[in-house]
Amino acid sequence: MKDYSIPSDVLHREIFRKHPERIAWLVKLLDVCNEDGVIEMSYQEVANMLVTTKGSATKFLSHFIQSGNGAETDGKRIVLCVSNSYVSCGNASETMRKRKEDEKKPKRVSKKTKETTLFARVRAAFEDFVKEHFEEAYYWTPKDAVACNRLIKEITFSRANRPNPLPVDDEGILEGFTSYINSINDKWVLEHFSMAIITQSFQQIRQQISLQNGKSITTETPKQFLIKRQKQSIVDKVSEIELRWKQSQGEGAEED
Amino acid sequence: MKELRKINPVEFLATFNADMEAAISSSVNDISDVTFINGSYSLNVISLSYGEDLICEFVKMHLVSLNEYCSTKSMDDTMMNELARQIVAQYGYINQFELCLFFARLKSGRYCEFYGSVDPLKIMSSLNKFLEERKDDLSKMEARKNMEQVRMQRDNPRAISYNDWIKLHPEDEKLLKSCGFG
């Protein structure tokens, strides 16, 4: 018999947030259990209860508690078990055994590995950028690690909450991070370049970029921009002088 | 000056650009070597030939190169315009080669170091140091020329001493004494 487990804290959080539409996943799970023949009438009832009380999260919770969760219902061998850590659907003994096994295992290993991988990739991208632009290795501190995690969250949020949302998978976030550090052209930030500073200035720099509005984002520093402008100004002025000189030469030739 | 007026101002600036600084610096030991070099014109002469604008742009071109060279904060347009005008107004007697040599030496850190930003005052004080060096070099050159002349006279096989000359021309002795010589 199959065993389906869902972290109960997720269920509780979603219910207490009073977004009943978010518990649809539980309904879906129960439907899947039903299709597999795992679920019996009592579960169908729970499913119906979920559907009927969909409009009110508190109502659902009170119905749920009244149904005597955590114990066998109607003498059937399948129970809905609610503990502090899991909501499980399945055979009671199997569920309990599974739960014990799960408690022994380190929790959410895969998620942590995923996070570490993204973090490591972002860190590597940052260190490469520093090496390329400042020709120095970056001394990584715990403060930077905290800032890096915060920046990842901010990038994820900003990518998800756009008029045209961008992908928030590892690749997407890494791409966002790379384009963000490459688009920094604020003089002060570049002079005090560190993970903590670029995290602090995230909103400010994003606004600067959005103000550029369609202009190509380059890595040109303000100094380079100033020098480019000064050179252009000299070229323009010398062209004017040359024009005047040519005119005077023409007049000189006519006089001759 | 007429010869200078025949040169296109763009060509002139292209010839004496920042690349020229290193070329002059590597081929010259004393400033006096470029003071009287052929084809050199003082900033004042260039200003009279092409107008003050061009010579200011010429100085600014070297200042921009200095800005780019230094890792510190750059001078802004106002500072640069004012500095270029100051240089032309106060030191218009130096020529374009000397100015290139000055910027080359300034870049080599011979006169000062910039902290925080490229400072116009430091550039002016460096230019003063450069002109002191120029004065010393010109004095040395003058002294060398004099020494050379003395040596040439001394080593001349036809030259004779004053006493020998008086013996040969006794009639001139009285005349010289009446004029306060001898």
Contacts between the chains, C-beta under 8 A, distances in Angstrom:
chain1	res1	chain2	res2	distance
A	223	B	67	7.9
A	223	B	73	7.4
A	223	B	74	5.4
A	226	B	67	7.8
A	226	B	74	5.4
A	226	B	76	7.3
A	227	B	64	6.1
A	227	B	67	5.8
A	227	B	68	5.2
A	227	B	74	6.4
A	230	B	60	7.5
A	230	B	64	4.9
A	230	B	67	7.3
A	230	B	77	6.6
A	230	B	80	7.0
A	231	B	64	5.9
A	233	B	77	7.2
A	234	B	57	5.3
A	234	B	60	5.8
A	234	B	61	5.6
A	234	B	64	6.8
A	237	B	53	6.5
A	237	B	57	5.3
A	238	B	9	6.4
A	238	B	10	5.9
A	238	B	13	6.0
A	238	B	54	7.2
A	238	B	57	5.5
A	239	B	10	7.8
A	240	B	53	7.9
A	241	B	9	5.1
A	241	B	50	6.4
A	241	B	51	6.8
A	241	B	53	5.7
A	241	B	54	5.0
A	241	B	57	7.2
A	242	B	8	6.6
A	242	B	9	5.4
A	242	B	10	5.1
A	244	B	51	7.6
A	245	B	8	6.9
A	245	B	9	5.4
A	245	B	50	6.6
